[in-house]
Amino acid sequence: MFSEAEVRQLINDLFEEEAILIGGLVAVHPVDDDLVWRLAKNLDIIRRKALQRIEATESDGESSDVTVRPNLKRHPAIEDLLLNIRRA
C-alpha cells in the first residue's frame, strides 16, 4: 500500500507530465491563449480536488465526494482517453 505522501507525489508527477504535454502541443500548434489559461486553471483545480480527496480519505476512512457533471458531448479523442484510463 502507498503512503499518503507517495500518492500525493504520484498525482503531482502525473499532472506535471500533463502540463508538459500540453505545453508541447501549444508550442507546436496554434491555440487560443484564453483556452490554454482555462485548461491550465481547470487542470489545477482537478489536481487540488484529487489531493483533497486523499486527505479526506485518510481522515475519514472513506471519500464522500459527489460530483455533478453537465451533459455535454465529449470530443472523440477525449472519449478514447477516458476509456483508456478507466480500463487501466
N, C-alpha and C positions, 0 to 999 in steps of 0.2 A: 504494500500500500504506500502511496505517496504521502509525504507530509504536506501541510498547508503551504509552506514556503516553496516546496518543489512544484506544486500545482500552480501557484501564483507565477512562478518563474516561467513555467511552460506556457501559460496563457500570454504572458508578456512577450515571450520569444515568438510565439505564433503571430501575434499582432504586429510585431516588429517586421517579421518576414512579409506580412501582407502589405505593410506600409512601403517597404522596399519594392515590392512587386508593382504596386500602384504608381509609385514614383517612376519606375522604369517605363511603364506604359505611357504615363503622362509626358515623359521626356521624348518619347518616340512618336506619339500620336497627338494631334491637336485635340485638346479637351478644354471645355469652358472652365475658366478659373473658379467660378462660383460652384460648379459641380465638384471640383476637386476639394474645395474647402468643406462643402457639405458632406462629402463622402468621408473625409478625414475626421470631421467632428462626430459623425454618426458611428464610425468605427470605434472611436474613443469612448463614446457612450456605451456601446456594446461591451467593450473591454472592461469598463468600470462596473457594469452590471454583473458580468461574469465573476469578477473579483469579489463583489458584494455577496453574490450567491455562495461563494466559498466560505466567506466569513459567517454568513447566516447558517450554513450547513454545519460548520464547526461548532457554533454556539448553541444551535437548536437541535442538532442531530438530524435535521431534515430541512429541505428548502420549501418555502411557501410562496413561490413566485407564480403569479397568474398574469399572463401576457395576452392582451387583446390585439389581434392583428387585423389590419384592414384587408378587405377582399380585393386585392389588386392582382392583375395578371402579371406574372413574372416573365422576364426575358428568358428564352430557351437556354442560354448559356448559364444563367443563374440557376435555373431548374436542374440542369445537369450537375452543376457544382454541389447543390444541396443534396441531390441523390447520392453522389459520391461520398459526401460527408456522412450521411445517415447510414450508408452501407458499411462504413468503417467500424 
